[in-house]
Amino acid sequence: MSGAENVTDSQQFLERLSRQGLPETKETLAVISPGARVTAWAVKIKSLSSYNWYNVRAVEIGEPGSLPVEYGSQMKAVNLAESFLQQGTLPEGTYVVMSRVGDKNVFYAKP
């Protein structure tokens, strides 16, 4: 594939991602520069806060056979796998991978 085709394909791809279709169809586009990375880390569920929001704490994963070590302060995160209208059911002590999306901490873990 030539460089010109790649640019054209990329432009079409970006246009498709940012289209303003039907009102119920919302899409978001994130542009990441070379060398950038998605921020994600392991956390432990400490307690249910409200609905599908949990209090979590970051953990450091060590050597095989060792328990993860908690660090930092407790924060809130939303579980996208659960309903926004009902109480969450994930048990305390569950480990999940959390990401930062905009100004929210999110994770996806089915109960």
TORFIFI-80325 format. One line per 8 residues: number of its first residue (from 1); their letters; for each residue x, y, z of N, C-alpha, C, O. Coordinates in Angstrom, 2 decimals, padded with zeros to 5 digits, always signed. Example, Ala and Ser with C-alpha at 12.3 -4.5 7.8 and 13.67 -1.06 7.14 Angstrom:
<recs>
1 = as = +013.19/-005.69/+007.80/+012.30/-004.50/+007.80/+013.20/-003.30/+007.80/+014.24/-003.32/+008.46 ~ +012.85/-002.25/+007.08/+013.67/-001.06/+007.14/+012.90/+000.03/+007.87/+013.41/+001.14/+008.04
</recs>
This chain:
<recs>
1 = msgaenvt = +000.86/-001.17/+000.00/+000.00/+000.00/+000.00/+000.90/+001.23/+000.00/+001.88/+001.30/+000.75 ~ +000.57/+002.18/-000.83/+001.37/+003.40/-000.90/+000.99/+004.34/+000.23/-000.05/+004.17/+000.87 ~ +001.84/+005.34/+000.48/+001.59/+006.33/+001.52/+000.31/+007.11/+001.26/-000.42/+007.41/+002.20 ~ +000.03/+007.44/-000.02/-001.16/+008.21/-000.36/-002.43/+007.42/-000.05/-003.40/+007.98/+000.46 ~ -002.42/+006.10/-000.37/-003.58/+005.27/-000.07/-003.79/+005.18/+001.44/-004.93/+005.21/+001.91 ~ -002.70/+005.06/+002.18/-002.78/+004.95/+003.63/-003.39/+006.22/+004.23/-004.23/+006.14/+005.14 ~ -002.99/+007.40/+003.75/-003.53/+008.67/+004.24/-005.01/+008.75/+003.91/-005.82/+009.13/+004.76 ~ -005.38/+008.38/+002.68/-006.79/+008.41/+002.28/-007.60/+007.45/+003.14/-008.68/+007.81/+003.62
9 = dsqqfler = -007.10/+006.23/+003.35/-007.79/+005.26/+004.19/-007.94/+005.79/+005.61/-008.99/+005.64/+006.23 ~ -006.90/+006.42/+006.14/-006.94/+006.97/+007.50/-007.95/+008.09/+007.59/-008.68/+008.19/+008.58 ~ -008.00/+008.95/+006.56/-008.96/+010.05/+006.57/-010.38/+009.52/+006.54/-011.25/+010.01/+007.26 ~ -010.63/+008.51/+005.70/-011.96/+007.91/+005.63/-012.33/+007.25/+006.96/-013.47/+007.34/+007.41 ~ -011.37/+006.59/+007.57/-011.60/+005.95/+008.86/-011.95/+006.99/+009.92/-012.90/+006.79/+010.68 ~ -011.22/+008.10/+009.98/-011.50/+009.16/+010.94/-012.86/+009.80/+010.68/-013.59/+010.11/+011.63 ~ -013.20/+010.00/+009.42/-014.51/+010.56/+009.09/-015.63/+009.63/+009.54/-016.65/+010.08/+010.06 ~ -015.43/+008.33/+009.35/-016.44/+007.35/+009.76/-016.59/+007.36/+011.28/-017.71/+007.26/+011.79
17 = lsrqglpe = -015.48/+007.46/+012.01/-015.53/+007.47/+013.47/-016.22/+008.71/+014.02/-016.87/+008.65/+015.06 ~ -016.08/+009.83/+013.33/-016.62/+011.09/+013.86/-017.95/+011.50/+013.24/-018.42/+012.61/+013.45 ~ -018.56/+010.60/+012.48/-019.82/+010.97/+011.83/-020.89/+011.32/+012.86/-020.86/+010.83/+013.99 ~ -021.81/+012.13/+012.46/-022.91/+012.57/+013.32/-024.19/+011.95/+012.81/-025.06/+012.66/+012.30 ~ -024.34/+010.65/+012.94/-025.50/+009.93/+012.41/-026.77/+010.21/+013.18/-027.05/+011.36/+013.55 ~ -027.54/+009.19/+013.41/-028.81/+009.31/+014.11/-028.58/+009.82/+015.53/-027.51/+009.58/+016.10 ~ -029.57/+010.51/+016.12/-029.41/+011.04/+017.48/-029.05/+009.97/+018.52/-028.31/+010.26/+019.46 ~ -029.57/+008.74/+018.35/-029.24/+007.70/+019.32/-027.87/+007.07/+019.09/-027.41/+006.28/+019.91
25 = tketlavi = -027.23/+007.41/+017.98/-025.90/+006.90/+017.69/-024.87/+007.96/+018.04/-024.74/+008.97/+017.34 ~ -024.16/+007.74/+019.11/-023.11/+008.67/+019.54/-021.77/+007.96/+019.43/-021.63/+006.83/+019.89 ~ -020.81/+008.61/+018.84/-019.48/+008.04/+018.73/-018.48/+009.04/+019.23/-018.68/+010.25/+019.11 ~ -017.40/+008.55/+019.79/-016.34/+009.40/+020.29/-015.05/+008.99/+019.61/-014.81/+007.81/+019.37 ~ -014.24/+009.95/+019.31/-012.97/+009.70/+018.66/-011.86/+010.14/+019.60/-011.90/+011.24/+020.15 ~ -010.89/+009.29/+019.78/-009.72/+009.65/+020.58/-008.51/+009.63/+019.67/-008.26/+008.64/+018.97 ~ -007.76/+010.68/+019.66/-006.55/+010.76/+018.86/-005.37/+010.58/+019.80/-005.22/+011.33/+020.76 ~ -004.56/+009.59/+019.51/-003.41/+009.29/+020.36/-002.15/+009.52/+019.55/-002.02/+009.02/+018.44
33 = spgarvta = -001.24/+010.28/+020.12/-000.01/+010.58/+019.41/+000.96/+009.41/+019.50/+000.82/+008.56/+020.39 ~ +001.93/+009.36/+018.58/+002.92/+008.28/+018.63/+003.62/+008.27/+019.98/+004.01/+009.31/+020.51 ~ +003.77/+007.08/+020.54/+004.43/+006.95/+021.83/+003.47/+007.07/+023.00/+003.84/+006.79/+024.14 ~ +002.24/+007.49/+022.74/+001.25/+007.61/+023.83/+000.75/+006.22/+024.19/+000.90/+005.27/+023.43 ~ +000.16/+006.13/+025.37/-000.37/+004.83/+025.79/-001.66/+005.04/+026.56/-001.91/+006.10/+027.12 ~ -002.47/+004.01/+026.57/-003.70/+004.04/+027.34/-003.33/+003.76/+028.79/-002.58/+002.82/+029.07 ~ -003.84/+004.56/+029.71/-003.54/+004.36/+031.12/-004.52/+003.38/+031.71/-005.73/+003.61/+031.72 ~ -004.01/+002.28/+032.20/-004.83/+001.26/+032.85/-003.98/+000.62/+033.95/-002.77/+000.48/+033.81
41 = wavkiksl = -004.64/+000.25/+035.03/-003.92/-000.39/+036.12/-004.84/-001.32/+036.87/-006.06/-001.22/+036.76 ~ -004.25/-002.22/+037.64/-005.02/-003.17/+038.43/-005.49/-002.51/+039.72/-004.75/-001.75/+040.35 ~ -006.73/-002.80/+040.09/-007.29/-002.28/+041.34/-008.05/-003.40/+042.05/-008.42/-004.41/+041.45 ~ -008.27/-003.18/+043.34/-009.01/-004.12/+044.16/-010.28/-003.42/+044.64/-010.23/-002.29/+045.11 ~ -011.42/-004.11/+044.51/-012.69/-003.56/+044.99/-012.65/-003.55/+046.52/-012.44/-004.59/+047.16 ~ -012.85/-002.37/+047.10/-012.87/-002.24/+048.56/-014.30/-002.27/+049.10/-014.55/-002.87/+050.14 ~ -015.22/-001.63/+048.39/-016.63/-001.62/+048.82/-017.50/-001.05/+047.71/-017.01/-000.42/+046.77 ~ -018.80/-001.28/+047.84/-019.77/-000.69/+046.93/-020.05/+000.72/+047.41/-020.29/+000.93/+048.60
49 = ssynwynv = -020.03/+001.68/+046.51/-020.32/+003.06/+046.87/-021.81/+003.34/+046.67/-022.52/+003.66/+047.62 ~ -022.27/+003.21/+045.43/-023.67/+003.44/+045.11/-023.94/+002.96/+043.69/-023.15/+003.21/+042.78 ~ -025.05/+002.26/+043.51/-025.42/+001.70/+042.21/-024.26/+000.89/+041.65/-023.86/-000.09/+042.27 ~ -023.71/+001.27/+040.47/-022.60/+000.51/+039.90/-021.26/+001.22/+040.13/-020.30/+000.98/+039.39 ~ -021.20/+002.07/+041.13/-019.97/+002.76/+041.52/-019.33/+002.05/+042.71/-020.02/+001.69/+043.67 ~ -018.03/+001.85/+042.64/-017.30/+001.13/+043.68/-016.15/+001.98/+044.20/-015.61/+002.84/+043.50 ~ -015.77/+001.73/+045.45/-014.55/+002.28/+046.02/-013.46/+001.27/+045.73/-013.59/+000.09/+046.08 ~ -012.38/+001.70/+045.10/-011.30/+000.81/+044.70/-009.96/+001.37/+045.18/-009.85/+002.54/+045.54
57 = raveigep = -008.97/+000.51/+045.16/-007.61/+000.93/+045.52/-006.64/+000.24/+044.58/-006.77/-000.95/+044.32 ~ -005.66/+000.98/+044.08/-004.68/+000.42/+043.15/-003.84/-000.65/+043.83/-003.57/-000.58/+045.03 ~ -003.43/-001.63/+043.04/-002.56/-002.70/+043.54/-001.39/-002.88/+042.59/-001.49/-002.63/+041.39 ~ -000.28/-003.31/+043.16/+000.90/-003.65/+042.37/+001.00/-005.16/+042.33/+001.00/-005.83/+043.36 ~ +001.08/-005.69/+041.12/+001.18/-007.13/+040.93/+002.66/-007.50/+041.04/+003.50/-006.92/+040.35 ~ +002.97/-008.46/+041.90/+004.36/-008.86/+042.13/+004.73/-010.14/+041.41/+004.19/-010.46/+040.35 ~ +005.64/-010.85/+042.01/+006.13/-012.11/+041.47/+005.03/-013.18/+041.54/+004.13/-013.09/+042.37 ~ +005.10/-014.18/+040.68/+004.12/-015.26/+040.75/+004.09/-015.88/+042.15/+005.15/-016.13/+042.74
65 = gslpveyg = +002.91/-016.11/+042.67/+002.76/-016.69/+043.99/+002.70/-015.68/+045.11/+002.48/-016.06/+046.26 ~ +002.89/-014.39/+044.80/+002.81/-013.36/+045.84/+001.49/-012.60/+045.70/+000.95/-012.48/+044.60 ~ +000.99/-012.10/+046.82/-000.26/-011.34/+046.81/-000.02/-009.93/+046.29/+001.03/-009.34/+046.55 ~ -000.98/-009.37/+045.54/-000.86/-007.97/+045.12/-000.80/-007.04/+046.34/-001.45/-007.30/+047.36 ~ -000.02/-005.97/+046.23/+000.15/-005.03/+047.33/-000.63/-003.76/+047.00/-000.43/-003.16/+045.94 ~ -001.51/-003.34/+047.92/-002.29/-002.11/+047.72/-001.40/-000.90/+047.93/-000.49/-000.91/+048.77 ~ -001.66/+000.17/+047.15/-000.94/+001.42/+047.34/-001.84/+002.58/+046.95/-002.87/+002.39/+046.31 ~ -001.46/+003.78/+047.35/-002.23/+004.97/+047.01/-003.50/+005.06/+047.82/-003.77/+004.25/+048.71
73 = sqmkavnl = -004.28/+006.07/+047.50/-005.53/+006.30/+048.23/-006.70/+005.66/+047.50/-006.62/+005.34/+046.31 ~ -007.77/+005.48/+048.22/-008.98/+004.91/+047.66/-009.62/+005.90/+046.68/-009.55/+007.11/+046.89 ~ -010.23/+005.38/+045.62/-010.89/+006.23/+044.62/-012.18/+005.55/+044.19/-012.41/+004.39/+044.53 ~ -013.00/+006.26/+043.46/-014.27/+005.71/+042.96/-014.10/+005.32/+041.49/-013.39/+005.98/+040.73 ~ -014.78/+004.23/+041.11/-014.76/+003.77/+039.73/-016.12/+003.16/+039.41/-016.79/+002.61/+040.29 ~ -016.52/+003.26/+038.15/-017.81/+002.73/+037.72/-017.60/+001.44/+036.93/-016.70/+001.35/+036.11 ~ -018.46/+000.44/+037.21/-018.43/-000.83/+036.49/-019.41/-000.75/+035.33/-020.62/-000.72/+035.54 ~ -018.89/-000.71/+034.11/-019.73/-000.59/+032.93/-020.50/-001.86/+032.60/-021.39/-001.83/+031.75
81 = aesflqqg = -020.18/-002.97/+033.25/-020.88/-004.23/+032.99/-022.18/-004.34/+033.78/-022.97/-005.24/+033.53 ~ -022.40/-003.43/+034.72/-023.60/-003.48/+035.55/-024.53/-002.32/+035.21/-024.11/-001.31/+034.65 ~ -025.80/-002.50/+035.56/-026.81/-001.48/+035.30/-026.50/-000.20/+036.07/-026.03/-000.25/+037.21 ~ -026.78/+000.93/+035.45/-026.63/+002.22/+036.10/-027.80/+002.50/+037.04/-027.78/+003.47/+037.79 ~ -028.84/+001.65/+036.99/-030.07/+001.87/+037.75/-030.26/+000.92/+038.94/-031.23/+001.06/+039.69 ~ -029.35/-000.04/+039.11/-029.48/-001.01/+040.20/-028.19/-001.09/+041.00/-027.13/-000.68/+040.53 ~ -028.29/-001.61/+042.22/-027.12/-001.77/+043.06/-026.17/-002.81/+042.45/-026.61/-003.85/+041.96 ~ -024.88/-002.51/+042.50/-023.87/-003.43/+042.01/-023.74/-004.66/+042.90/-024.13/-004.63/+044.07
89 = tlpegtyv = -023.20/-005.73/+042.35/-023.11/-006.98/+043.09/-021.72/-007.58/+043.13/-021.56/-008.73/+043.55 ~ -020.69/-006.84/+042.70/-019.33/-007.38/+042.77/-018.90/-007.49/+044.23/-019.10/-006.56/+045.00 ~ -018.31/-008.62/+044.60/-017.88/-008.77/+045.99/-016.59/-007.98/+046.29/-015.76/-007.76/+045.41 ~ -016.46/-007.56/+047.54/-015.22/-006.91/+047.98/-014.07/-007.88/+047.77/-014.24/-009.10/+047.89 ~ -012.91/-007.35/+047.44/-011.73/-008.18/+047.23/-011.54/-008.61/+045.79/-010.53/-009.25/+045.48 ~ -012.48/-008.30/+044.91/-012.36/-008.64/+043.49/-011.31/-007.74/+042.85/-011.27/-006.54/+043.12 ~ -010.44/-008.31/+042.02/-009.43/-007.55/+041.30/-009.92/-007.29/+039.88/-010.44/-008.19/+039.23 ~ -009.75/-006.07/+039.40/-010.16/-005.69/+038.04/-009.10/-004.78/+037.44/-008.25/-004.24/+038.15
97 = vmsrvgdk = -009.16/-004.60/+036.13/-008.29/-003.65/+035.44/-009.11/-002.40/+035.17/-010.17/-002.46/+034.55 ~ -008.63/-001.27/+035.63/-009.35/+000.00/+035.53/-008.62/+000.93/+034.57/-007.39/+000.93/+034.50 ~ -009.39/+001.73/+033.84/-008.84/+002.73/+032.93/-009.42/+004.09/+033.28/-010.44/+004.19/+033.96 ~ -008.76/+005.10/+032.82/-009.25/+006.47/+032.99/-009.84/+006.89/+031.65/-009.15/+006.88/+030.64 ~ -011.13/+007.27/+031.64/-011.81/+007.73/+030.43/-012.37/+009.11/+030.75/-013.30/+009.24/+031.55 ~ -011.81/+010.12/+030.12/-012.21/+011.49/+030.44/-011.85/+011.78/+031.87/-010.68/+011.70/+032.25 ~ -012.85/+012.13/+032.67/-012.59/+012.41/+034.09/-013.13/+011.30/+034.99/-013.30/+011.52/+036.19 ~ -013.40/+010.11/+034.44/-013.97/+009.00/+035.20/-013.04/+007.79/+035.17/-012.36/+007.53/+034.18
105 = nvfyakp = -013.02/+007.05/+036.29/-012.35/+005.76/+036.35/-013.39/+004.71/+036.00/-014.47/+004.69/+036.59 ~ -013.08/+003.83/+035.05/-014.04/+002.82/+034.61/-013.38/+001.45/+034.52/-012.18/+001.33/+034.30 ~ -014.20/+000.41/+034.70/-013.76/-000.95/+034.48/-014.96/-001.76/+034.00/-016.10/-001.30/+034.10 ~ -014.71/-002.94/+033.50/-015.78/-003.80/+033.02/-015.58/-005.18/+033.63/-014.66/-005.90/+033.25 ~ -016.43/-005.54/+034.57/-016.35/-006.85/+035.23/-017.75/-007.37/+035.47/-018.55/-006.75/+036.18 ~ -018.06/-008.52/+034.88/-019.39/-009.13/+035.07/-019.44/-009.80/+036.43/-018.50/-010.49/+036.83 ~ -020.54/-009.58/+037.14/-020.69/-010.21/+038.47/-020.83/-011.72/+038.38/-020.96/-012.39/+039.40
</recs>
